[in-house]
Amino acid sequence: MISGRALRYFDTVAQCRSLRQAAAQLHIAPTAISRQIDLLEHQLGAPLIERGPNGISLTAAGELLAAQAQRTLRDLERVQEHIADLKGLRTGRVSLQVAEGVVAGLLAPALAKMGQRYPHLSFDIGIASASQMVEALRRGDADIGLSFFMPRHDDIVPFASAELHHHAVIAPNHPLASATEVSLHTLAEHRLILPDESYGVRQALEHAAHQAGVALAPTFKTASLETQKALALNGAGVLVLPPMAVARECQLGQLVSIPLSPLELEAARVDLCVYRHRQRSFATEACLSLLASALQTLQSPSS
């Protein structure tokens, strides 16, 4: 039977690709890791790693084990969290996959408040597209997904949702800065900064443009929100985002947020989702509750 310690040691080596780095990360001697990997190889009847001049590489068997190891370790951690829940302890770790656009205005304030309320909880936060979140929830790599326009699936349950309107976001000296509303036809006349087609926001924008008979050809295409904002701050083009994603920059006068015509572009649906077939720990339930409350606060006629 494979021990949890051996699996954890192997997983660390698989990520670091170095016995020395893995040992430093685990605060143990490299020989202790070698012994556990030797034991794994004996139990599985196959070599798992190969040592070379450029470090460690995984064999085919090692790749198979590495793919399973993180999920198994996370499942074991969830069991420990549920046992802690039974004891009344307020501990645990929550893994979240989120859209970058919800971090500043929604996620960060909510998690800061949660950290004050439950100081023994910890959080793993990853940035992903909606489709990537679905797979992470199914694999068990994420407990919670928070994104715009999450695809609908029977096994992905929306715990809470809200609607936010998209705005055109530009530098203060941009020709559109004095407008009170921007149509898709007007938008198409300017240089655009948009994410790629795998993102729900881009898909909704393209659908609306098609309905309006408008072709949108972005000058800059990037999934990085920080890159999008940096381009807009330098006057390179127009972003399309909910105002909360650029609230700080607008408050400082660095960017201007102009509503898009609500008759042309539907509101952005923000979904807080979980995987239907996984029992939720106290930590996950508490996080869901706080994020759902934050979503309700954000949703207003002026959003």
C-alpha positions as CSV (number, residue, x, y, z in Angstrom):
1,M,0.0,0.0,0.0
2,I,1.4,3.4,-1.0
3,S,1.9,5.7,2.0
4,G,0.8,9.3,2.0
5,R,4.3,10.4,3.0
6,A,5.9,8.7,0.0
7,L,3.3,10.1,-2.3
8,R,3.8,13.6,-0.9
9,Y,7.6,13.3,-1.3
10,F,7.2,12.1,-4.9
11,D,4.7,14.9,-5.7
12,T,7.2,17.5,-4.5
13,V,10.0,16.0,-6.5
14,A,7.8,15.8,-9.6
15,Q,7.1,19.6,-9.2
16,C,10.6,20.7,-8.4
17,R,12.4,18.2,-10.7
18,S,15.2,18.3,-8.2
19,L,15.9,16.1,-5.1
20,R,17.8,18.9,-3.5
21,Q,15.1,21.5,-4.0
22,A,12.4,19.1,-2.9
23,A,14.4,18.3,0.2
24,A,14.7,22.0,1.0
25,Q,11.0,22.5,0.5
26,L,10.1,19.6,2.7
27,H,12.8,20.4,5.3
28,I,14.3,16.9,5.2
29,A,17.4,15.2,3.9
30,P,17.6,14.2,0.2
31,T,18.4,10.6,1.3
32,A,15.0,10.4,3.0
33,I,13.3,11.3,-0.3
34,S,15.4,8.8,-2.2
35,R,14.4,6.0,0.2
36,Q,10.7,6.8,-0.2
37,I,10.9,6.9,-4.0
38,D,12.8,3.7,-4.0
39,L,10.0,2.2,-1.9
40,L,7.4,3.5,-4.4
41,E,9.3,2.0,-7.3
42,H,9.5,-1.3,-5.6
43,Q,5.8,-1.3,-4.8
44,L,4.8,-0.3,-8.3
45,G,7.4,-2.5,-10.0
46,A,8.5,0.3,-12.3
47,P,11.1,3.1,-12.3
48,L,9.5,6.5,-11.6
49,I,12.4,9.0,-12.1
50,E,15.6,9.3,-14.1
51,R,18.6,11.3,-12.9
52,G,20.5,13.2,-15.5
53,P,22.9,16.1,-15.8
54,N,20.0,18.6,-16.1
55,G,18.2,17.3,-13.0
56,I,15.4,14.7,-12.6
57,S,12.9,13.7,-15.3
58,L,9.9,11.5,-14.9
59,T,9.5,8.1,-16.6
60,A,6.2,7.2,-18.3
61,A,5.2,5.5,-15.1
62,G,6.3,8.6,-13.1
63,E,4.2,10.8,-15.3
64,L,1.1,8.6,-14.6
65,L,1.7,8.7,-10.9
66,A,2.4,12.5,-10.9
67,A,-1.0,13.1,-12.6
68,Q,-2.8,11.2,-9.9
69,A,-0.7,12.3,-6.9
70,Q,-1.9,15.8,-6.5
71,R,-5.6,14.8,-6.7
72,T,-5.0,12.0,-4.2
73,L,-3.2,14.3,-1.7
74,R,-5.9,16.9,-2.1
75,D,-8.6,14.2,-1.4
76,L,-6.7,13.2,1.7
77,E,-6.5,16.8,2.8
78,R,-10.3,17.1,2.4
79,V,-10.8,14.1,4.6
80,Q,-8.6,15.7,7.3
81,E,-10.6,18.9,7.0
82,H,-13.9,17.0,7.4
83,I,-12.5,15.3,10.5
84,A,-11.5,18.6,11.9
85,D,-15.0,19.9,11.2
86,L,-16.4,17.0,13.3
87,K,-14.1,18.1,16.2
88,G,-15.4,21.7,15.9
89,L,-12.1,23.1,14.7
90,R,-12.2,26.0,12.3
91,T,-9.3,25.0,10.1
92,G,-8.8,24.0,6.5
93,R,-7.7,25.2,3.0
94,V,-9.9,26.4,0.2
95,S,-8.7,26.2,-3.5
96,L,-10.3,28.8,-5.8
97,Q,-10.1,29.2,-9.5
98,V,-11.2,32.7,-10.5
99,A,-11.4,35.2,-13.3
100,E,-8.8,37.9,-12.9
101,G,-11.5,40.6,-13.3
102,V,-13.2,39.6,-10.0
103,V,-10.0,39.8,-7.8
104,A,-9.7,43.4,-6.9
105,G,-13.3,44.4,-6.5
106,L,-14.8,41.2,-5.1
107,L,-12.4,38.3,-4.1
108,A,-9.7,40.2,-2.3
109,P,-12.0,42.2,0.1
110,A,-14.1,39.1,0.8
111,L,-11.1,36.9,1.6
112,A,-9.5,39.6,3.7
113,K,-12.7,39.7,5.8
114,M,-12.7,35.9,6.0
115,G,-9.1,35.8,7.1
116,Q,-9.9,38.1,10.0
117,R,-12.9,36.0,11.0
118,Y,-11.2,32.6,10.6
119,P,-7.5,33.1,11.0
120,H,-6.7,29.4,10.7
121,L,-8.0,29.0,7.2
122,S,-5.7,29.2,4.1
123,F,-6.4,29.8,0.4
124,D,-5.0,28.7,-2.9
125,I,-6.0,31.1,-5.7
126,G,-5.5,30.4,-9.4
127,I,-6.5,32.6,-12.4
128,A,-8.3,30.7,-15.1
129,S,-10.9,31.0,-17.9
130,A,-14.4,29.7,-17.3
131,S,-13.8,26.5,-19.2
132,Q,-10.6,25.8,-17.3
133,M,-12.5,26.3,-14.1
134,V,-15.0,23.6,-15.0
135,E,-12.2,21.1,-15.5
136,A,-10.5,22.1,-12.3
137,L,-13.7,21.7,-10.3
138,R,-14.3,18.2,-11.8
139,R,-10.7,17.1,-11.2
140,G,-10.8,18.3,-7.6
141,D,-8.1,20.9,-8.2
142,A,-10.5,23.6,-7.1
143,D,-13.3,23.8,-4.5
144,I,-14.8,26.9,-5.8
145,G,-15.0,28.6,-9.2
146,L,-15.8,32.3,-9.6
147,S,-16.1,33.7,-13.2
148,F,-18.0,35.5,-15.8
149,F,-20.4,33.4,-17.9
150,M,-19.6,30.0,-16.5
151,P,-20.8,27.3,-18.9
152,R,-23.9,25.4,-17.8
153,H,-23.2,21.7,-16.9
154,D,-25.3,19.3,-14.8
155,D,-22.4,18.6,-12.5
156,I,-21.3,22.2,-12.0
157,V,-23.7,23.9,-9.6
158,P,-24.1,27.8,-9.4
159,F,-24.2,28.5,-5.7
160,A,-24.9,32.2,-6.3
161,S,-24.9,34.6,-9.3
162,A,-25.1,38.3,-10.0
163,E,-25.3,40.5,-13.1
164,L,-22.9,43.4,-13.8
165,H,-22.9,45.7,-16.8
166,H,-19.8,46.0,-19.0
167,H,-18.2,49.4,-19.6
168,A,-15.8,50.7,-22.2
169,V,-12.6,51.5,-20.2
170,I,-10.2,54.1,-21.6
171,A,-7.5,56.6,-20.7
172,P,-8.8,60.1,-19.7
173,N,-7.4,61.7,-22.9
174,H,-9.1,59.2,-25.2
175,P,-11.6,60.6,-27.7
176,L,-14.4,58.6,-26.0
177,A,-13.7,59.8,-22.5
178,S,-16.4,62.5,-22.6
179,A,-19.2,60.1,-23.9
180,T,-22.1,59.2,-21.7
181,E,-22.7,55.8,-23.5
182,V,-20.8,53.8,-26.1
183,S,-22.5,51.6,-28.8
184,L,-20.9,48.6,-30.4
185,H,-20.7,50.4,-33.7
186,T,-18.7,53.2,-32.0
187,L,-16.5,50.6,-30.2
188,A,-15.6,49.0,-33.5
189,E,-14.1,52.2,-34.8
190,H,-11.4,52.2,-32.1
191,R,-8.4,50.1,-31.2
192,L,-9.6,47.3,-28.9
193,I,-7.8,45.4,-26.1
194,L,-9.7,42.1,-25.5
195,P,-9.1,38.6,-24.1
196,D,-9.0,35.6,-26.4
197,E,-12.1,33.7,-27.6
198,S,-12.0,31.1,-24.7
199,Y,-13.2,33.8,-22.3
200,G,-16.9,34.2,-21.7
201,V,-16.7,38.0,-21.8
202,R,-15.2,37.8,-25.2
203,Q,-17.8,35.3,-26.4
204,A,-20.7,37.5,-25.1
205,L,-19.2,40.5,-26.8
206,E,-18.7,38.7,-30.2
207,H,-22.3,37.4,-30.0
208,A,-23.7,40.9,-29.4
209,A,-21.5,42.3,-32.2
210,H,-22.8,39.7,-34.6
211,Q,-26.4,40.5,-33.7
212,A,-25.7,44.2,-34.3
213,G,-23.9,43.5,-37.6
214,V,-20.6,44.8,-36.3
215,A,-17.2,43.2,-36.7
216,L,-14.8,43.6,-33.7
217,A,-11.1,43.2,-34.6
218,P,-9.0,43.6,-31.5
219,T,-5.6,45.3,-32.0
220,F,-4.4,43.6,-28.8
221,K,-5.4,40.2,-27.6
222,T,-4.3,39.1,-24.2
223,A,-5.7,37.0,-21.3
224,S,-3.8,39.1,-18.7
225,L,-5.9,41.7,-17.1
226,E,-2.8,43.6,-15.9
227,T,-1.5,43.7,-19.5
228,Q,-4.9,45.0,-20.7
229,K,-4.9,47.7,-18.1
230,A,-1.3,48.7,-18.7
231,L,-2.1,49.1,-22.4
232,A,-5.2,51.2,-21.6
233,L,-3.3,53.4,-19.1
234,N,-0.9,54.2,-21.9
235,G,-3.7,55.1,-24.3
236,A,-3.3,52.1,-26.6
237,G,-6.9,51.3,-26.9
238,V,-10.3,50.4,-25.3
239,L,-11.0,47.7,-22.7
240,V,-14.4,46.1,-22.2
241,L,-14.8,45.3,-18.5
242,P,-17.2,45.6,-15.5
243,P,-16.3,48.7,-13.6
244,M,-15.3,46.8,-10.5
245,A,-12.3,45.4,-12.4
246,V,-10.8,48.9,-12.7
247,A,-12.4,50.7,-9.7
248,R,-9.0,51.6,-8.2
249,E,-7.7,53.1,-11.5
250,C,-10.9,55.0,-12.1
251,Q,-10.9,56.4,-8.5
252,L,-7.3,57.7,-9.1
253,G,-8.3,59.3,-12.4
254,Q,-6.0,57.0,-14.4
255,L,-8.8,55.5,-16.4
256,V,-12.4,56.4,-17.3
257,S,-15.3,53.9,-17.4
258,I,-18.2,54.6,-19.9
259,P,-21.3,52.4,-20.0
260,L,-21.9,50.3,-23.1
261,S,-25.4,50.4,-24.6
262,P,-27.4,47.9,-22.4
263,L,-29.7,47.3,-25.4
264,E,-26.8,45.8,-27.3
265,L,-24.8,43.9,-24.8
266,E,-26.3,41.7,-22.0
267,A,-25.2,42.1,-18.5
268,A,-22.2,40.0,-17.4
269,R,-23.3,37.1,-15.3
270,V,-20.9,36.4,-12.5
271,D,-21.2,32.8,-11.2
272,L,-20.0,31.3,-8.0
273,C,-19.9,27.6,-8.7
274,V,-19.0,24.2,-7.0
275,Y,-18.9,20.6,-8.2
276,R,-22.1,18.8,-7.4
277,H,-20.7,15.5,-6.4
278,R,-18.1,16.6,-3.8
279,Q,-18.9,17.0,-0.1
280,R,-18.0,20.5,1.1
281,S,-15.9,21.3,4.2
282,F,-16.6,24.0,6.7
283,A,-13.9,26.1,5.1
284,T,-15.5,25.8,1.7
285,E,-19.0,26.5,3.0
286,A,-17.8,29.6,4.9
287,C,-16.0,30.9,1.9
288,L,-19.1,30.3,-0.4
289,S,-21.3,32.2,2.1
290,L,-19.1,35.2,2.3
291,L,-18.6,35.4,-1.5
292,A,-22.3,35.0,-2.1
293,S,-23.0,38.0,0.2
294,A,-20.3,40.0,-1.6
295,L,-21.9,39.2,-5.0
296,Q,-25.3,40.5,-3.7
297,T,-23.7,43.7,-2.5
298,L,-22.1,44.3,-5.9
299,Q,-25.3,43.8,-7.9
300,S,-27.1,47.1,-8.2
301,P,-28.8,49.2,-10.9
302,S,-25.7,51.4,-11.0
303,S,-23.2,48.4,-11.5
